[in-house]
């Protein structure tokens, strides 16, 4: 049975928290980078999260896909903006991008946004 996107994301986050607990220096350094990278600058944090979503789709990382979608929505991205980011991933990643986009669609459905 396929886990719901939220269940998958929760389990992934819990596992990564355990990893960071076991590797605290790596965890601290890892946590510092996104804080710097995703803050507003020449590009807004929202746009950066949509870019990261595209990368997560092309690279096939479901946990990243859910996290970046959630963060983009929190920063004010619309469903249409998320779906357009998915379209870019499909253009770049072909069938792989299209297949991975279904994770985002399921996540948006689960949140009642589609």
N, C-alpha and C positions, 0 to 999 in steps of 0.2 A: 504494500500500500504506500502511496506517495504521501509524504508529510505535507501539511499545509505550508505555504511560504512562511507564515509567522512561526510555526513550530520549528521549521528548519533553521530560520534565523536565530531563534532563541537558543536552540541546541548548539549552534555554531558559536554564538556569543559566549555561552557558558564554557565551552571547550577552550576558546581563546583566552578567556579570563583565567582559567586554570593554567594555561601555558604561561601567561604573563606572571602569575603567582610563582611559578617554578623558575622563571627566567626574568627576575625583576629588572635587571639593567636593560635587557632587550625591550621589555614592556614600557619602561619609562621613555626610552628613546623613540620607540614606535609611536607612543601616544603624543609626543611632542610634534612630530612631523605633520600629521593631519591638521592639528590646531593652527599651524603656521600656513600650510598650503591652502586650506579651504576658507580662510578669512577673506573678507572683501578686499579687493585691490583693484588693479586695472580691470579684472573680471570680477563679477559678483560671486559670492559663495554659492548662490543658486546655480549659476552657469557652470561653475567648476564642478558641482555635484552632478549636473547633467552630463558633463564631459566624462566624469569618472564612471557614470552609469554606462555610457557608451563603451568605455574600455572594459568594464566588468562583463558586459555582454559579449564582446568580441573574444575576450579571454576565457569565458565560460566559468565564471565564479559566482554561483548562485547566492552565497552569503553576501558578497560584495554588491550584487544586483539589488538585493532587498535593502541593504543598508543605504546605498546611494539613492535609491528611490525614496526611501523614508526621509532621508536628510533633505533631498531636493524638495519634497512636499512640505516639510517643516519650514523651509526657507521661502515658500510661496510659489513653488512651481505648480503649474496647472497640469491636469491629466494630459491635455494636448501637448504641452511641452515635454512631458515624460515620453509620450508616444513618438514625438518627433525625434527625440534622442535615440529611441529604439530604432527608428527608421534609418538614422545615420549608421547605427551598428549593423543593421541588415545590409546596408549598402557596402560597408567595409567587410563584413564577415560572411556575407552570403547566407547559405543554408544554416551554418552554425549560429550566426546572429539571429536568424529567424527563429530557430529552435530555442535559443536562450531567451528571446523576447517573451516566450510563453510564460516564463517564470514571473516576469514583471506584470504581465496581463493577469495572471492568477492572483498575484499580490494585490493589485488594484481592485480586482473583483472581491477579494476577501475583505478589503477595507471599505467596500460599498461604493467605490468611486467609478466603477464600470458596470 
